[in-house]
């Protein structure tokens, strides 16, 4: 998969997201999430990170990242993803963006949220979970798995999810809805969407200038 295809696509917003960035896409067909089983996960406040062929890439995927904020994912997980046709995407929270989570273990700063193959197709969520389990890699917190009966039911669920704290402690950044099954890259815009809090930080420009690491759990002994 060429680098331009390896870059994680921009995720459209849920139409009723509390915050929607100017000029960004909004999901145009919320009924899409009624036809199939869906998974709702917590959107963590981290850096979009790709693990591939033993290396770590930031969102641009133009070259392996040398950012100091990638230290923990390099140390604990990047070397595990060696298959040439596996592209593992996740949020890395080692570099604090705008939410300071509760202390985490060194090997839990990276949380996988998607897996793609060499043709760019997105794997089913259970496929992601199985791969992550085999390689002892954390996955983003799952808030719901199943079927919704109406768009109104989805709206209510998402609204309630925004009122709850993060599964990692602290404020919740948002949620991501996706089809549970896999889908080709061409169907991404219609198969995934996000809902984010007011104050959501969209770019990496400012936090990297004076970055600070997240709090790491102290090891006993």
C-alpha positions, 0 to 999 in steps of 0.5 A, a space after each residue: 500500500 503506497 504511503 498516500 493510501 496508508 494515511 488514515 483518512 479524515 473521519 467525518 463528524 456525526 451530524 450532532 457532534 458538540 463540536 464540528 471543525 469548520 470546513 470538515 466533512 459531516 456524515 451525510 447518512 446516519 441511517 447507515 449505522 442502523 443497517 449493520 452491527 456497529 461498535 462505538 469506541 471512546 475517542 482518546 485525546 492523542 496523536 494518530 499513530 501508524 505502526 507498520 513494518 516495525 516502525 512508527 509513523 505520525 499521521 502524515 506517514 511521509 517518514 518514520 517519526 522521530 518525535 520524543 512523544 513516540 518513545 513509549 510506543 516504539 519501546 513497547 509495540 512498534 517492533 511487534 507489527 512486522 508483517 508487510 501487509 498489516 497497518 495498525 492505527 491507534 491513538 498515542 497519549 504519551 504526549 499530552 494534548 489537551 486532556 491529562 488522563 490518570 497515570 497509565 503503564 508505559 505499555 498502555 500509552 498506545 491504543 489501537 483503533 483500526 487495522 488495514 491490509 495491503 490493499 487498504 481495506 479496513 478489517 472488521 473490529 473483531 479482527 483488530 481485537 484478535 490481532 491486538 490480543 495476539 500481540 499484547 497491544 491495548 485497544 481503544 475502550 469499547 462503549 457499545 457493540 450491537 445494533 441501534 434501532 433508530 437514529 434517535 437512539 444513537 443520538 441519545 447514546 452519544 449524548 450520554 457518552 459525552 457526559 461521562 468521564 473517560 475510561 482512562 480518567 479525566 474528561 472524555 474527548 469524544 466517541 467514534 462510531 464504526 461498522 463492526 464489519 470490515 469495509 474497503 477504503 472507498 467506503 470509509 466516509 460512509 462507515 465511520 464517524 466521530 463526535 467530539 467535545 467542545 474544545 477538541 484539539 484538531 491539529 498537532 502544531 501547538 502541543 508539540 512545541 512545548 510537549 510534556 509526557 503523560 503521567 506514567 504509573 510507578 512500578 512496584 518495587 
